[in-house]
Amino acid sequence: MTITRRVQTTLFAADDDANELIRLAPSIVNHGDRFAQGLCDSKRTARRPNLWTVDEHERFLKGLEMFPKGPWRCIAEIVGTRTTRQTMTHAQKYRQKIIRRKQSELQDAPEKPKPRRKRTRATSESSSTASDDCLSSFPPSPQEPSNFLDWRVSEDIEVIAMTKPIEHTELVWNAFQPTDDRRRRVFSPSSFLPFVPTAAASTALQLQLQLKLLLCASAADHDPMPMPTPMPMPSDDDTALPFDDVPPAIELHNGATRIAIWDPARRRALPLASAEHARALVSWLVMAANDAEKECVVAMLATLACEPSNRRVIALAGAIPLVVYMVTTGAPTHKLRAMRTLRNLAFESPENQLQIVAAGGLKALMTVFTKGTEDEQQEAAAAMGLLVQQREVALSSDSGLIGESLDALAASSRSDLQASHAAWLRAKLSYHSIPDDELETLAADIPAIVGLLESANDRHVMRAVAVLRKLARDGENKARIVVAGGIAPLVALLRAPEDRLDGAVRTHAAWTLGHVACNAVSATQIVHEGALPSLIELVDSASVRDREAAAYALRNLACSTQLRAEIGRRGGVAPLTVSVRSRQSSRCEREHALAAIKNLSCQSENQSRVAETGVLPVLLAIVARETTASLVSQAVAVLRNLTWLHPANQELIARHGGVRPLVALLSTGSASQRVHATAALANMATHCDLQCEILAAGTLPPLMDLLLQREPPSASSSSVLVDQHEQALLLIRNVVFESPVNQLRVGASGVIPRLVGILRDGAERLKKQAAAALRNLVWRHPANQGYLSDANGGVAALVALLSPGTKSQREQAAATLANLAADNRHAQERIVRLGAIEPLVELVARGTEPQQEQAMAAIKNLIFVDGTRVQAAIPGVVPAFVQMMVAGTPAQRQHATWALANLACHPTNKSDIVAAGAIRPLVSTLAKGRDTQKQYAAAAVANLASCPEHKAKILAVGGVDPLVDLVMRGNSHQKKQAAWALRNISWDCPDGRRAIADAGGIPALVLLMEKGSDSHREHAAAAVANLACDAEHQAKIAAAGGILSLVSLMVTGNDGQKQQAVWALANLALSAPNRVKIIHAGGVPLLEAIAATGTAEQRRGAEIALSRMAKTLARLQSESSASSRALHSVRG
């Protein structure tokens, strides 16, 4: 609630430049000094309200300077020791003192102040302080218990929690996902033939992996998904409150009986060991020797009542009548403690509530509320608020009489705080006094009730909105309220001026809108009517009741994907995080605020907005130290959503020490908390820098315990356990991704046999995750490959998953087999022996794109077993790969081309490849494929061209031209494979040699001999040697500079290059002009040296070349001698 202009003009002195806060001496407000000096007698001091100290007043003034326009809530945060309501009351008193000081300084007589206008039923909030916006209609945040039922994801009433995105037909959503289901894909390393390098393939596969990771967020089974959760009837109360001054334990009966009361370390009450202990305390209360003893005993009973198991035991021991009597007749301090005891006993205990009313507790509390101090009124209101929640109490005659008194106090009390409490209690009575059996009748009158929302009679409006709030709990009634046009008047009530209607009306309207917002269409209409600004303002209200209702409404509005971004843009995130952080927030408010943040954080922009508010340390503190299970569940679910595909948040949570609290929840948390904590860690494990930190925090032992739990007989518990297993498998899958250290640690922990067990006997949705975890564990890790190969039935379970499994199961099983078979002869043999080839071929032929890709990768790695291609005996493998080359995706074509290149190395496979029609798509790939595809296609053609019967078919489809083009313009790998193919085509094939020459292959090959790598030069020299068999090509080779290149190879080349150069020169020596050129190029001495010292094949070629050049060499030598003699005679 902001500070009105009227209040600002009183508190601040305006000048030309700025507004300066008016400061009065502390003695004006510091009654504590007088008390310290003994100026008040003990009786008056006992009834004196809780006065402000000098330090508190100074912090109050500092808060006013920092927030001159409010809200009061922020100023109360600065004070630190006072509630928002107490701060507003202090501000009003301080304002009145400033007014009196100004009046005393005037020369003229001060004007007589106007009499205070009393509230009427039509204007219940028209007091002067309410008009100054200093107080709201609800009491401050009394630390009261709640009748709010705890709820969990897996125990929904209206909606069943789903873990897969389906079309939801129910109403209330509660976003628990996103789970970072990036499903990290690891493409298998492949065993290549010597002429197919792995570097390019690895690069391409990594690019595919990155693309998968970017696209997986849009996949159906990877999307962040709001999880629906129904909300029980909301509560206006807080929780049971202990006394801090009680001892941890007491001893009675001379030490014979020891009663544990309070755990100061964990700040929680301890369960009573037996009912005898409760009776002993009640007896002590009866026999107490003095007031101090009574005060001590009743404080211990109040503290023990904070533990749910103690409440009924204390009541059955006979404590309630005694405590009610103390409320009526005790000293002031006794009354406060006795009322706190009744409040704690009544919290979430319908039996105790009825017993308190039967003992006259409601009347006694009303008496104290009417005549007591402010502190007594607050305790009495909190206890009565719990009692009237009981239907039988709200409908009793006592409540009817109390309701009339509350009406009078709300309208005419001279205490604004008392009037606010009275209005709040009257609203609770109005709400809870509607019998459930009347709801069916009232449901038929919803149009008329909606019409009353616009009535001029405030009592009619209050009654109508309270009835609608209760009716809106039913799904059909929600629809009736919307059809009757109820949204617009409800939104209008949110915006009604404070002096127009009781604040309880706004609260009821917000709760009702929250119920109606469970439907996405209704939620959109609520926002369209302009409710968001009012709800966001209510979240920042001074009234805890308004904040609870507004947080609940925003929680359900945020279940709509379209509205999350709108709420975030309008500033809804920041006030919700304030509700989570503030010490003045009730448990109900914090829980609804956390749930709203959880839903909002399903949207990426809101993830950043939440982190920017600085709420992450608070969330981690809740996870680490909070004892309320529902708050811990909500906080860890928020962390789960904040870490979904958001590296910055993942790093920030780790930097604040968030890993260890999340790991601790794996052991100590409830079932839903373990699910969310495991999912949050799985999300964080997608950050490579956090993987080792997560394991170092001790994640493995509790993770193994989770996986070793067996499914219980009940369906609901089984569903929760499956959720735990699924998130645990995701965590394993992500934490070992490309992390050899983590792969080793997780593999050595014994998790692989458990994963194999899940593959065999686990739930269907777990099999996919188990296969994916194994896929990452065995990736390039021989030790884990050995664990899986040796595991009982591990390989068999993966093979079995290929045929009857779901689409994702088959994909993950194929990928795991691919990784397992990479460079692992033992695993390859076992996979083939268990019959994996046939289902893999079936996946290649008829599977989805991801299945085809992974199946082809597996077959690629299974090609080599004991040096043989196992596919030679498997029908259907070659046609499947050929079909992929024709109609597959680029990645599939690459896999298929690689496989065909390797398959073509085996003599029995070549005919099958040609018969399947592979030559034309291979040649087409040579011309139009991607770089890696061209490389593999050239290798396939080279292998096929080693058979004479296939060369004609290669030539028939124009295979030479793209090969020559690759020799001239391809990259290094392509040139090597293309030169090899031309070498094979030119062998013993005149037509092939003619096609190469006609395509311009001779200059290209000669250039490759000069500037290529070692392998380039050898294949090019071999091709030139083959081309030189034809006389028509010999002159072209010489013209292209081939002879000089060949002679150079004999000097600088390796043995293979020298051998090919010698044979090429031997063939070129068949031509007389070429023999002369070889001799003039200096080839003869080199050939003679090779003939003397070379290998056997080199010597044979050199001898043939020298024999062919012998006559030409003799003739040239003779001519040279004759020329020398003629020259000598001329000179002589």
Secondary structure, DSSP 4 states (H G I P E B T S, - for coil): -PPPHHHHHHHEEE-SS-EEE----GGGT-HHHHHHTT-S-HHHHHHS--PPPHHHHHHHHHHHHH-TT--HHHHHHHH-SS-HHHHHHHHHHHHHHHHHHHHHH-SSPPPPPPPPPPP-SS-TT-SHHHHTT---SS---------PPP--GGG-SSS---SS-----SS--EE-PPP-------PPP----TTS-HHHHHHHHHHHHHHHHHHGGGSTTTS--EEP-------S-------TTS-SEEEETTTTEEEE-EETTTTEEPPPS-HHHHHHHHHHHHH-SSHHHHHHHHHHHHHHTTSHHHHHHHHHTTHHHHHHHHHHHS-HHHHHHHHHHHHHHHTT-HHHHHHHHHTTHHHHHHHHHHHS-HHHHHHHHHHHHHHTTSHHHHTSHHHHHHHHHHHHHHHH-S-HHHHHHHHHHHHHHHHHTS-GGGHHHHHTTHHHHHHHTT-S-HHHHHHHHHHHHHHTTSHHHHHHHHHTT-HHHHHHHHTS-TTTS-HHHHHHHHHHHHHHTTSHHHHHHHHHTTHHHHHHHHHT-S-HHHHHHHHHHHHHHTTSHHHHHHHHHTT-HHHHHHHHH-TT--HHHHHHHHHHHHHHTTSHHHHHHHHHTT-HHHHHHHHHH---HHHHHHHHHHHHHHTTT-HHHHHHHHHTT-HHHHHHHHHHS-HHHHHHHHHHHHHHTTSGGGHHHHHHTT-HHHHHHHHHPPPPSSHHHHHHHHHHHHHHHHHHHHHTTT-HHHHHHHHHTTHHHHHHHHHHHS-HHHHHHHHHHHHHHSTT-HHHHHHHHHSTTHHHHHHHHTTTS-HHHHHHHHHHHHHHHTT-HHHHHHHHHTT-HHHHHHHHHHS-HHHHHHHHHHHHHHSEETTEEGGGGSTTHHHHHHHHHHHS-HHHHHHHHHHHHHHTTSHHHHHHHHHTT-HHHHHHHHHHS-HHHHHHHHHHHHHHTTSHHHHHHHHHTT-HHHHHHHHHHS-HHHHHHHHHHHHHHTTT-HHHHHHHHHTTHHHHHHHHHHHS-HHHHHHHHHHHHHHTTSHHHHHHHHHTTHHHHHHHHHHH--HHHHHHHHHHHHHHTTSHHHHHHHHHTTHHHHHHHHHHHS-HHHHHHHHHHHHHHHHHHHHHHHHHHHHHHHHHHHH-
